[in-house]
Amino acid sequence: MVSEALPPLEQRLEAAARAHGFVAFGIAGADSAPQTATRLREWLADGCHGDMIWMESRAAQRGSPKGLWPEVKSVIALGMSYAPATDPLALAGHRDRGRISVYAQGADYHDVVKKALKATARWLVGEVPDAEVKVFVDTAPVMEKPLAAAAGLGWQGKHTNMVSREHGSWLFLGAIYTTLDLAASTPGRDRCGSCAACQDACPTNAFPAPYRLDARRCISYLTIEHDGPIPVEHRRAIGNRIYGCDDCLAVCPWNKFASTAQAHRAFLPRAELAAPSLAGLLALDDADFRRVFAGSPIKRIGRNRMVRNAAIAAGNSGDAGFTKILSALANDESPMVADAARWALAELAS
């Protein structure tokens, strides 16, 4: 009896990845995005990374897969959908509520994506025992977006994030580096055309040019990464955004093809994170913060940054009902919380 030939390894690998929750798959050679290092150096030289010192300190490793792991030959780029079922901008007019970026309303994507990456990598090693693999999601010096574009998952849009024809701007990215020499996928093609919706939507004009982001002006950076007082000139533009900003992603026309049925269930919004009360957030102490945000990516910013953000949102609310709690926070042990509370009180008084 003649046994049937197995499909190519790459085809079976894609099936395994999809079985573990990934909806986008592609393969790129380790040297398939040669422009990345140059663009990164230019971006860093202009100071666009702000306080994100780790971007600079490991730039050599970040600029090329081989800079991090000289033996790597192929990069398996994978995407997991978190397409929202509701309009991410719907809370803009609800000034008593805080707006949390869609990606952070469910389970911590680091944990979910990494678990699936490890399972996919184990499958690959099971098929090819001498293969060496390393998995990465967000925290390592890996430029996931240009690698994903080289692997055909989509392209980096004018908002600098990945855009997919099938999943819009709603993909979490992960990568598996391997010593296997796998067949590369067709690279993605830029389909932004003349559209400038993401550029026009940015509340703080954080895009000095298409395809270029100045993190120092970006609300996601200011509310998440920046550990200190938020520059006064950006505070009113923050509105009621307390963790991240979805504006440039939400207005992308390619989102009309994204299906919520493709979204991973782990990223469904938790009720307490979909539209949190600003009053509740302003009252958080450290223990409350850890309890409320357990299992969420939000937990890494800590109580002080969250309350700072909520105080700015309260200042933008026009609601004098926040005066009492802001007055108490004006003497908070955290200087950045106290600063934000005093600013908010002045805004409400005016």
C-alpha positions in Angstrom: 0.0 0.0 0.0 1.4 3.4 -1.0 1.1 6.1 1.7 -0.1 9.5 0.6 2.5 12.3 0.5 2.2 14.9 3.3 1.5 18.5 2.3 4.5 20.8 2.5 5.8 21.7 5.9 4.8 25.3 5.6 1.2 24.4 4.8 1.0 22.1 7.8 2.6 24.7 9.9 0.0 27.2 8.9 -2.8 24.8 9.8 -1.2 24.2 13.2 -0.9 27.9 13.9 -4.6 28.5 12.9 -5.6 25.7 15.2 -3.9 27.6 18.1 -5.9 30.8 17.4 -3.9 32.7 14.9 -5.8 34.1 11.9 -2.9 35.5 10.0 0.2 33.6 9.0 3.3 34.2 6.8 7.0 33.5 6.6 9.9 35.8 5.9 13.6 35.3 5.5 15.7 36.6 8.4 17.1 39.3 6.1 13.8 40.3 4.3 13.4 43.7 5.9 16.8 45.3 5.4 15.5 48.9 5.6 14.3 48.4 9.2 17.7 49.2 10.9 18.2 52.4 9.0 14.6 53.6 9.7 15.0 52.8 13.4 18.3 54.7 13.7 16.7 57.8 12.1 13.7 57.6 14.3 15.8 57.3 17.4 18.2 60.0 16.3 15.2 62.4 16.1 14.2 61.5 19.7 10.8 60.2 18.6 11.0 57.4 21.1 10.7 59.7 24.1 11.3 57.9 27.4 11.4 54.4 25.8 15.1 54.0 26.4 14.9 50.3 25.7 14.3 51.1 22.1 17.7 52.8 21.9 19.7 50.5 24.2 19.0 47.4 22.1 18.7 49.0 18.7 21.4 46.7 17.1 19.4 43.6 18.1 16.1 45.3 17.2 17.2 46.3 13.7 17.6 42.8 12.3 16.6 39.3 13.4 20.2 38.2 13.0 21.3 41.0 15.3 19.4 39.2 18.1 20.0 35.6 17.0 22.7 35.1 14.3 21.6 31.6 13.6 18.0 32.5 12.6 17.1 31.8 8.9 13.3 32.2 8.9 10.8 34.3 10.7 7.3 32.9 11.1 5.0 35.9 11.5 1.6 35.4 13.2 -1.4 37.5 13.9 -4.3 37.1 16.3 -7.4 39.2 15.9 -9.0 41.4 18.5 -11.5 43.1 16.2 -14.1 44.9 18.4 -17.8 44.3 18.2 -18.6 47.9 19.0 -17.4 51.3 17.9 -14.1 52.1 19.8 -14.9 55.8 19.6 -18.4 55.5 21.1 -17.5 56.7 24.6 -16.0 60.0 23.3 -19.0 61.9 24.6 -19.4 60.1 27.9 -17.2 62.3 30.0 -17.9 60.5 33.3 -16.4 57.4 31.8 -12.8 56.5 30.9 -11.8 55.2 27.5 -9.5 52.2 27.5 -8.0 51.1 24.2 -9.7 48.1 22.7 -6.6 45.9 23.0 -6.5 46.2 26.7 -10.2 45.6 27.6 -9.7 41.8 27.7 -7.0 39.3 28.8 -3.4 40.3 28.6 -2.3 39.7 25.0 1.3 38.9 26.1 0.1 35.8 27.9 -2.5 34.7 25.3 -0.3 35.2 22.2 2.8 33.8 23.8 1.0 30.6 24.9 -0.2 30.1 21.3 3.3 30.8 19.9 4.9 28.2 22.2 2.3 25.6 21.2 2.9 26.3 17.5 6.7 26.2 18.0 6.4 22.8 19.8 4.4 21.5 16.9 7.2 22.5 14.5 9.9 20.9 16.6 7.8 17.8 16.8 7.8 17.7 13.0 11.5 18.6 12.6 13.3 17.6 15.8 16.6 19.3 14.9 14.9 22.7 14.4 15.8 25.4 16.9 13.1 28.0 17.7 12.6 31.2 19.7 9.2 32.9 20.3 8.6 36.6 20.8 5.7 38.8 21.5 6.2 42.5 22.0 8.6 42.6 24.9 11.8 41.4 23.1 13.9 43.6 20.7 12.0 42.4 17.7 10.4 44.7 15.0 7.3 42.7 14.5 5.5 45.0 12.1 8.1 45.2 9.3 8.7 41.5 9.6 5.0 40.8 9.4 4.7 43.0 6.3 7.7 41.1 4.7 5.8 37.9 5.6 2.7 39.0 3.8 0.4 39.6 6.7 -0.4 43.1 5.4 1.5 46.4 5.4 2.5 49.1 7.8 -0.1 51.8 7.3 0.4 55.5 7.5 -0.4 55.2 11.3 2.7 52.9 11.5 0.6 49.9 12.6 -0.1 46.8 10.7 -3.1 46.9 8.3 -4.5 43.6 6.9 -7.0 43.3 4.0 -8.9 40.7 6.1 -8.5 42.0 9.7 -8.1 45.7 9.3 -5.9 47.3 12.1 -6.9 44.8 14.7 -4.1 42.3 14.9 -1.8 41.3 17.8 1.5 40.2 16.3 3.9 37.5 17.4 7.0 35.9 15.8 8.7 32.6 15.8 12.4 32.7 14.8 13.8 29.4 13.6 17.0 27.9 12.1 14.9 26.2 9.4 15.1 27.6 5.9 11.4 27.8 5.1 9.8 28.9 1.9 9.0 32.6 2.2 5.5 34.1 1.6 4.7 36.9 -0.8 5.4 40.2 1.0 2.5 42.5 1.7 1.8 45.5 -0.6 1.0 49.0 0.7 -2.7 49.7 0.0 -3.1 53.0 1.9 -3.2 55.0 -1.4 -4.2 58.6 -0.9 -6.2 58.0 2.3 -5.1 60.1 5.2 -7.9 59.2 7.7 -5.6 58.1 10.4 -3.4 61.2 10.1 -6.4 63.5 10.3 -8.0 61.7 13.2 -5.0 62.1 15.6 -6.0 64.4 18.5 -2.4 65.5 19.2 -0.9 65.6 15.6 1.5 62.8 16.5 2.3 62.1 12.9 4.9 64.5 11.5 4.6 62.7 8.2 2.7 59.6 6.9 4.3 56.4 8.1 6.1 58.3 10.9 5.0 58.6 14.5 6.4 60.9 17.1 5.7 59.0 20.3 6.2 62.1 22.4 2.9 63.4 21.1 1.0 60.1 21.0 -1.8 59.6 23.6 -1.0 55.9 23.8 2.6 56.8 24.7 1.6 59.6 27.1 -0.9 57.5 29.0 1.0 54.2 29.1 4.7 54.6 28.6 5.4 58.1 30.0 6.1 57.9 33.7 5.8 61.5 34.9 3.6 64.6 34.4 1.9 64.6 31.0 2.9 67.8 29.1 0.2 70.5 29.7 -0.1 71.2 26.0 -1.5 67.7 25.3 -3.9 67.4 28.3 -7.0 68.8 26.8 -6.6 66.7 23.7 -6.5 63.5 25.8 -10.2 64.0 26.6 -11.4 61.0 28.5 -8.8 58.5 27.2 -7.2 56.9 30.3 -5.2 54.1 28.7 -4.2 54.3 25.1 -6.0 55.7 22.1 -7.7 53.9 19.2 -8.5 56.9 17.0 -6.0 56.3 14.2 -6.8 52.6 14.2 -10.6 52.9 14.4 -11.0 55.2 11.3 -9.0 53.0 9.0 -11.3 52.0 6.0 -9.9 48.5 5.9 -11.6 47.8 9.2 -14.8 47.2 7.3 -13.5 43.8 6.3 -12.6 42.8 9.9 -14.9 40.2 11.3 -15.5 40.0 15.1 -16.2 36.3 14.5 -12.4 36.0 13.9 -11.5 37.7 17.2 -10.0 35.5 19.9 -12.5 35.1 22.7 -9.8 35.9 25.3 -9.9 39.5 24.1 -13.6 40.0 24.6 -14.0 43.1 26.8 -14.4 42.7 30.6 -17.5 44.5 31.8 -15.5 46.6 34.3 -13.0 47.7 31.6 -15.4 48.5 28.8 -16.6 51.8 30.2 -15.0 52.4 33.7 -16.3 55.1 35.9 -13.8 58.0 36.4 -14.9 58.4 40.0 -14.1 54.8 40.7 -10.7 55.1 39.1 -9.8 58.3 41.0 -10.5 56.4 44.3 -8.1 53.6 43.6 -5.3 52.8 46.0 -2.5 50.3 45.1 -4.4 47.3 46.4 -7.5 48.2 44.5 -5.6 48.9 41.3 -4.0 45.4 41.4 -7.3 43.8 42.1 -9.2 45.6 39.3 -6.6 45.1 36.7 -5.3 41.6 37.5 -4.8 39.6 34.3 -4.9 42.8 32.2 -2.0 44.5 30.3 -3.0 47.6 32.2 -1.5 46.3 35.4 2.0 47.2 34.3 1.5 51.0 34.4 0.7 50.9 38.1 -1.8 52.9 40.2 -0.1 56.3 39.9 -0.2 56.5 36.1 -3.8 55.3 36.0 -5.0 57.9 38.6 -2.9 60.6 36.8 -4.8 59.8 33.6 -8.2 59.6 35.3 -7.5 63.0 36.9 -6.8 64.6 33.5 -10.0 63.0 32.1 -11.9 64.4 35.1 -10.5 67.9 34.3 -11.7 67.6 30.8 -15.2 66.4 31.9 -16.6 69.8 32.8 -18.2 68.1 35.8 -17.7 69.9 39.1 -18.8 66.8 40.9 -15.2 65.6 40.7 -14.0 68.6 42.7 -14.0 66.8 46.1 -12.0 63.8 45.1 -9.6 65.8 43.0 -9.0 68.1 46.0 -7.9 65.1 48.0 -5.7 63.9 45.2 -4.0 67.3 45.0 -2.1 66.2 48.1 -1.4 62.7 46.8 2.0 61.1 47.7 2.7 60.8 43.9 3.9 64.1 42.5 2.4 63.3 39.1 -1.0 62.5 40.5 -1.0 65.6 42.6 0.0 67.7 39.6 -2.7 66.2 37.4 -5.3 66.8 40.1 -4.4 70.4 40.6 -4.5 71.0 36.8 -7.9 69.3 36.7 -9.3 71.5 39.5 -8.1 74.6 37.7 -9.8 73.4 34.5 -13.1 72.7 36.3 -12.9 76.1 38.0 -12.5 77.9 34.7 
